[in-house]
């Protein structure tokens, strides 16, 4: 047995010696010792908890696992390029990596929203099942391919909250004329319900809500909402976040730079992204739990569930909105049908498991 072990060790050492030559093909950088120094830009403000923090954690993990062979320097939104130019910067190759969410590029790629979040769509569990096993990720990469971008899922917020309102929402009539900060497909649904969706950056929300420029706003969940001070600008906090049931984040990688990485570094990137996804999701679940407990102690805030009538109407209008968008764009329609087909089948499993279990506690 000892002789066999010694023979095995000598064989491995001989392989390492053979690999220390001038091989430069994919997977050989570990032997060549080549170092890659990349930049990552994000859509998040500097020091933004969980989101920007997660991007930095990913870079640190990659650096550690690769023993410094892939060194990624992370820049917050606006530090190197404007936040919403992240996609373009990575597409053009001036920046190797980016981090954001696909619905930020809805003006350029409307169907990208399905890889982020859809009103009354799938939660994180369903999204990941679709992406990694239901063909969603392959479709996502196919759609981004003309833009020279290789996307990798990296992060999820979990189910968000419905938003902050300066008046109660007791019926669908209360949505008429409501000026609410709500982007994307959710904003289009709100418009069909008679509301006035408003687009503005996170830095503008508090002042706009406090001064009555808008009547309501959605942001993320209790943890981030309280850090923004929204509990001081509005009295009514509604749930659930029908418009964002599980917002997926993405790691954007320039395709040409991605192809230059050896196989082992690609695997490290994918593994670190998966670990970051779990870390961000569970961080959101924990921090929102703690923040909600604190929020419930504040006497100036009422945490309320949307009335069933309102949710039913918004769900109906969501179907109308998606059907209209699909009718106007064959690309949107193709992804919509794939998403909807998987969601329908997955719902059957979810009804027998998660939903059925929750009903036992009522």
C-alpha positions in Angstrom: 0.0 0.0 0.0 2.8 2.4 0.9 4.6 1.7 -2.4 1.3 2.3 -4.3 0.9 5.7 -2.5 4.5 6.7 -3.3 4.0 5.8 -6.9 0.8 7.8 -7.1 2.5 10.9 -5.6 5.4 10.6 -8.1 2.9 10.3 -10.9 1.1 13.4 -9.8 4.4 15.3 -9.4 5.3 14.3 -13.0 2.0 15.6 -14.3 2.6 19.0 -12.5 6.1 19.2 -14.0 4.7 18.5 -17.5 2.0 21.1 -17.0 4.5 23.8 -16.0 5.6 24.4 -19.5 4.1 26.8 -22.1 0.6 25.4 -22.4 -1.8 28.3 -23.0 -5.1 26.6 -23.9 -8.3 26.7 -21.9 -7.8 25.2 -18.5 -4.0 25.6 -18.5 -3.6 29.0 -16.7 -3.1 27.2 -13.4 0.1 25.8 -14.8 1.1 29.0 -16.7 0.4 31.2 -13.7 -1.2 33.9 -15.7 -3.0 36.5 -13.7 -6.1 38.4 -14.8 -6.9 41.8 -13.4 -10.5 42.8 -14.1 -12.9 45.6 -13.1 -16.5 45.2 -12.1 -19.0 48.1 -12.1 -22.4 47.8 -10.4 -25.7 49.5 -10.4 -25.6 50.0 -6.6 -24.6 52.9 -4.5 -21.3 52.7 -2.6 -21.5 50.6 0.6 -25.1 49.6 -0.2 -25.9 46.8 2.2 -26.2 43.2 0.8 -26.3 44.3 -2.9 -23.0 46.2 -3.3 -21.7 44.2 -0.3 -22.5 41.0 -2.2 -20.6 42.1 -5.3 -17.6 42.8 -3.2 -17.9 39.5 -1.4 -18.0 37.7 -4.8 -14.8 39.4 -5.9 -13.1 38.6 -2.6 -14.1 34.9 -2.9 -12.8 34.7 -6.4 -9.5 36.2 -5.4 -9.2 33.7 -2.5 -10.2 30.6 -4.5 -8.0 31.5 -7.4 -5.0 32.3 -5.2 -5.0 35.8 -6.7 -5.0 34.7 -10.4 -8.3 36.5 -11.0 -8.2 39.8 -9.2 -11.5 41.8 -9.5 -11.7 45.4 -8.5 -15.3 46.5 -7.7 -16.7 50.0 -8.4 -20.1 51.2 -7.2 -22.6 52.9 -9.6 -21.2 56.2 -10.7 -17.6 55.6 -9.6 -16.4 54.5 -13.0 -19.5 54.7 -15.2 -23.1 55.8 -14.4 -25.1 53.0 -12.8 -27.5 52.4 -15.6 -24.6 52.3 -18.2 -23.3 49.1 -16.6 -24.7 46.9 -19.4 -23.3 49.1 -22.2 -19.8 49.3 -20.5 -19.6 45.5 -20.3 -21.1 45.0 -23.7 -18.5 47.2 -25.3 -15.7 45.5 -23.4 -14.3 48.6 -21.7 -15.2 46.8 -18.4 -14.9 43.1 -17.9 -17.8 42.6 -15.4 -20.9 44.2 -14.1 -23.6 43.5 -11.5 -27.3 44.6 -11.6 -30.7 43.2 -12.5 -32.0 42.5 -16.0 -35.1 44.7 -15.7 -32.7 47.7 -15.7 -32.2 47.1 -19.5 -35.9 46.8 -20.3 -35.7 49.7 -22.7 -33.0 47.9 -24.7 -34.2 44.3 -24.2 -37.8 44.2 -23.0 -37.8 40.4 -22.7 -34.9 40.6 -20.2 -37.4 41.4 -17.5 -38.4 37.7 -17.3 -34.9 37.0 -16.0 -35.3 39.6 -13.3 -38.9 39.5 -12.0 -42.5 39.5 -13.2 -45.6 40.7 -11.4 -47.3 37.7 -9.8 -44.5 35.7 -11.2 -42.2 33.1 -9.7 -40.4 33.5 -6.4 -36.7 32.7 -6.0 -37.3 29.0 -5.7 -39.2 28.8 -9.0 -36.9 31.2 -10.7 -33.9 29.1 -9.9 -35.6 25.9 -11.0 -36.5 27.5 -14.3 -33.1 29.1 -14.9 -30.9 26.1 -14.0 -33.1 23.2 -15.0 -36.0 24.5 -17.1 -34.0 26.1 -20.0 -34.3 29.7 -18.7 -30.5 30.3 -18.4 -29.9 29.0 -21.9 -32.5 31.4 -23.3 -31.1 34.3 -21.2 -27.7 33.7 -22.7 -29.0 33.4 -26.2 -30.8 36.8 -25.8 -27.6 38.5 -24.4 -25.3 36.9 -27.0 -25.8 39.7 -29.6 -24.6 42.2 -27.0 -21.4 40.2 -26.3 -22.4 39.5 -22.8 -22.3 36.2 -20.8 -24.8 36.4 -17.9 -24.7 34.4 -14.7 -27.4 34.5 -12.0 -26.0 36.2 -8.9 -28.4 37.2 -6.1 -32.1 37.4 -5.3 -34.0 39.7 -3.0 -36.7 37.3 -2.1 -40.3 38.5 -2.1 -40.4 42.3 -1.7 -42.9 44.5 0.0 -45.8 46.2 -1.8 -44.6 49.7 -0.9 -45.2 52.9 1.2 -48.4 54.9 0.8 -49.5 58.2 2.3 -53.2 57.1 2.1 -54.9 53.8 2.7 -55.7 51.4 -0.2 -59.0 49.9 0.6 -60.3 49.3 -2.9 -59.2 49.5 -6.6 -60.7 53.0 -6.7 -57.9 54.2 -4.4 -55.4 53.5 -7.1 -57.0 56.0 -9.4 -54.5 58.9 -10.0 -52.0 57.4 -7.5 -48.6 58.8 -8.2 -46.3 55.9 -7.4 -42.6 55.3 -8.0 -42.7 51.9 -9.7 -40.6 50.9 -12.7 -40.9 48.1 -15.2 -43.8 45.8 -15.8 -45.2 46.6 -12.4 -45.5 50.2 -13.4 -47.3 49.3 -16.6 -49.8 47.2 -14.6 -50.3 50.1 -12.2 -51.0 52.4 -15.1 -53.7 50.1 -16.4 -55.3 50.2 -12.9 -55.5 54.0 -13.2 -52.3 54.9 -11.4 -49.5 57.2 -12.6 -46.2 55.3 -12.4 -43.2 57.5 -11.8 -39.5 56.7 -12.6 -36.9 58.0 -10.2 -33.6 56.9 -8.7 -33.4 55.6 -5.1 -31.7 58.8 -4.0 -34.7 60.8 -4.9 -37.4 58.7 -3.3 -37.5 59.9 0.3 -37.7 63.6 -0.6 -40.3 63.1 -3.3 -42.5 61.0 -0.9 -42.0 63.4 2.1 -42.9 66.5 0.0 -45.9 64.9 -1.7 -44.3 64.9 -5.2 -45.4 61.2 -5.2 -48.1 59.5 -3.2 -46.5 56.1 -2.8 -43.3 54.2 -3.6 -41.9 50.7 -3.7 -38.3 50.0 -2.8 -37.2 46.6 -1.5 -38.2 45.4 2.0 -38.1 46.6 5.6 -34.4 46.5 6.0 -33.5 48.7 3.0 -36.7 50.8 3.3 -35.9 51.8 6.8 -32.4 52.7 6.0 -33.8 55.0 3.3 -36.0 56.5 6.0 -39.3 55.7 4.2 -41.0 54.9 7.5 -40.6 58.6 8.3 -42.2 59.8 5.0 -45.3 57.6 4.8 -47.7 56.0 7.3 -49.0 52.9 5.4 -46.7 50.0 4.5 -48.4 47.4 2.3 -47.6 43.8 1.5 -47.0 41.6 -0.5 -44.8 42.8 -3.3 -47.0 41.5 -6.1 -44.8 43.4 -8.6 -41.5 41.8 -7.5 -42.0 38.3 -6.0 -38.3 37.4 -6.3 -36.0 39.8 -8.1 -33.0 38.1 -9.6 -29.7 39.8 -10.0 -27.1 39.1 -12.6 -23.3 39.0 -13.1 -22.6 40.4 -16.5 -19.3 39.3 -18.2 -18.0 40.5 -21.5 -18.0 37.5 -23.8 -14.6 38.0 -25.3 -13.0 38.4 -21.8 -14.9 35.3 -20.6 -13.5 33.2 -23.4 -10.0 34.1 -22.4 -10.4 32.6 -18.9 -9.2 29.1 -18.5 -11.7 26.5 -17.4 -10.7 26.4 -13.8 -11.2 30.1 -13.4 -14.5 30.0 -15.1 -15.6 27.3 -12.6 -14.4 29.5 -9.8 -16.5 32.4 -11.0 -19.6 30.2 -11.4 -19.1 28.7 -7.9 -18.5 32.1 -6.3 -21.6 33.5 -8.0 -23.7 30.6 -6.8 -22.4 31.1 -3.2 -23.1 34.8 -3.5 -26.7 34.1 -4.6 -27.3 32.1 -1.5 -25.6 34.6 0.7 -27.6 37.6 -0.6 -30.9 35.7 -0.4 -30.5 34.5 3.1 -29.1 37.9 4.2 -32.3 39.5 2.9 -34.5 37.0 4.7 -32.6 37.5 8.0 -32.3 41.3 7.8 -35.9 41.8 6.8 -37.1 39.6 9.7 -35.1 41.8 12.1 -36.2 45.1 10.5 -39.9 44.1 10.5 -39.8 43.4 14.2 -38.4 46.9 14.7 -40.9 48.4 12.4 -43.8 46.9 14.2 -42.7 48.9 17.3 -43.2 52.2 15.6 -46.5 53.8 16.4 -46.5 56.0 13.3 -46.6 53.1 10.8 -49.4 50.7 9.9 -48.3 47.4 8.2 -51.3 46.3 6.1 -52.1 43.6 3.6 -53.5 44.6 0.2 -57.2 43.9 0.1 -58.2 40.7 -1.9 -60.2 42.8 -4.3 -57.1 45.0 -5.2 -54.9 41.9 -5.6 -57.4 40.2 -7.9 -57.6 43.3 -10.1 -53.9 43.7 -10.3 -53.4 40.0 -11.2 -56.0 40.3 -14.0 -54.4 43.5 -15.3 -51.0 41.8 -15.2 -52.2 39.1 -17.6 -53.6 41.8 -20.0 -50.3 43.7 -19.8 -48.1 40.7 -20.5 -50.3 39.6 -23.4 -50.2 43.0 -25.0 -46.4 43.2 -24.6 -46.1 39.7 -26.2 -48.4 40.7 -29.1 -46.1 43.7 -29.8 -42.8 41.7 -29.8 -42.1 38.2 -31.0 -39.0 38.0 -28.9 -40.9 39.0 -25.8 -43.6 36.5 -26.7 -41.1 33.7 -27.0 -39.7 34.2 -23.5 -43.1 34.9 -22.0 -44.5 31.6 -23.3 -41.4 29.7 -21.9 -41.7 31.4 -18.6 -45.4 31.0 -18.3 -45.3 27.3 -19.3 -42.7 26.6 -16.6 -44.6 28.7 -14.0 -47.8 26.8 -14.6 -46.2 23.4 -14.1 -44.2 24.6 -11.1 -47.3 26.0 -9.5 -48.8 22.5 -9.2 -45.8 21.4 -7.2 -45.8 24.5 -5.1 -49.5 24.2 -4.3 -48.9 20.6 -2.9 -45.9 21.6 -0.9 -45.2 25.2 0.2 -48.8 26.5 -0.1 -50.4 23.4 1.5 -47.9 23.5 4.3 -48.6 27.2 5.0 -52.3 26.5 5.2 -51.7 24.0 8.0 -50.5 26.9 10.2 -53.6 29.1 9.7 
